[in-house]
Amino acid sequence: MQPQSNAQTNRRSHASSRPLAAIERVVLWLVGFSGGFVFIEPAPYEFVIAFAALFFFASGLVLRPGHLPLLVLLALCNIGYFIGVVPVITADGTVMWTAVSLFMSASTLFFALAMTDDAAARLDMLLKGYVAVAIVISVFGILTYFHLLPGSDDFLFGQRSRATFKDPNVLGAFLVVPVVLSLQRMMMGRSRDMLIGGVMTLVMAVELLLAFSRGAWAAAFAAAAGMLWLTFLTAPSLTERLRVVAFATAGAAVFAVVIVAMISIPQVRDLFMERASLIQSYDAGRFGRFGRHILGAQVALENPLGIGPLQFSRLFPEDPHNSFLDAFMAGGWLSGAAWFALIVATVLVGLRFVFVDVPWRRPYIALYASFLALTGESYLIDVEHWRHYFLLIGMLWGLFLAARAEKAAHADFIGGHNTARIKLMT
């Protein structure tokens, strides 16, 4: 006698066996791949996301009670932006900034909905698209940096590679997730995976270096370290823990060799030494990056409704370069509090599900570690319109719910199995 599965198990089985399931996964691959081309706006990503959302909703995407906290926090954040933009609605770019913020929030909710069902397969395809485009733009970025393609100067920002992005800092941050995933593949896979993952990691690491983004360098290091530590904590055996330690030691040595080899190139060495400084000239002083954080916090306290999107640079020499402060500036206390709550909730709830044994725990650990690292970077740069950051938030929330359903289904199965055994015995 076989125990009956619950409704959640039926939904997941149905999601993975429907005729449209394969098409949905391909669409998610395209979403992941399109995220690497953002040198124009609107970017291809926007059109692919819009198509994917329409397709998934038409095929039965469902908003569940577990999505409501995310929906409420995103809604509150955007309500604050709408209120903040009213006094400056005629200023250049403010309406577009507000519209893009709404779009980013909508994309986050879409990913959270999409990842809740058929989680393992959908996540796999989405990340495969993400990693594939990261390899493509890394190769392209390396070739253009060394002027091996016509028109290479168009893809440089000063002496920094930006490849298919407008900003080298965003390019560097975009590469954090695929670098960590490739490192994980090297560490946990077979010999073939070690070879392929090693080549992929090397290519992306070189492009990450050539972006010369201090924040992205730090985020990549922190994400890799976080992934290794969480993998160590969740490893089921001593052998796997020793494997993590050995990989971490060998990996650190290899990356040191790669950096030494790269900075032996004069074109790279000079800028590397300049960018490797912990504090740059624009960071220090009363109106430097950190000084603006303090002064901006004072302005935020005096303006409950904010000063409106893109208005910070009218008061100070540059943008806030702090996503939490920018939310308070653009949308007042409502947006600032909602954004802070969203990030804290994602961090705390996300940590809980690191320790839930689900089929997708390995990539989940990589995503969670990357999110933590990029959140740390968000204290030093504005990430409110970084597509991959909202992608991470959406994926994590969707996987929270999928893991909770998986855990409940497993408990149901064990309970039903034990009940069946008792009935058979009696």
Secondary structure, 3 states (H helix, E strand, C coil): CCCCCCHHHHHHHHHHHCCCHHHHHHHHHHHHHHCCCCCCCCCHHHHHHHHHHHHHHHCCCCCCHHHHHHHHHHHHHHHHHHHHHHHHCCCCCHHHHHHHHHHHHHHHHHHHHHHHCCHHHHHHHHHHHHHHHHHHHHHHHHHHHCCCCCCHHHHEECCEECCCCCCHHHHHHHCHHHHHHHHHHHHHCCHHHHHHHHHHHHHHHHHHHHHCCHHHHHHHHHHHHHHHHHHHHHCCCHHHHHHHHHHHHHHHHHHHHHHHHHHCCHHHHHHHHHHCCCCCCCCCCCCCHHHHHHHHHHHHHHCCCCCCCCCHHHHCCCCCCCHHHHHHHHHHHHHHHHHHHHHHHHHHHHHHHHCCCCCCHHHHHHHHHHHHHHHHHCCCCCCCCCHHHHHHHHHHHHHHHHHHHHHHHHHHHHHHHHHHHHHHHC
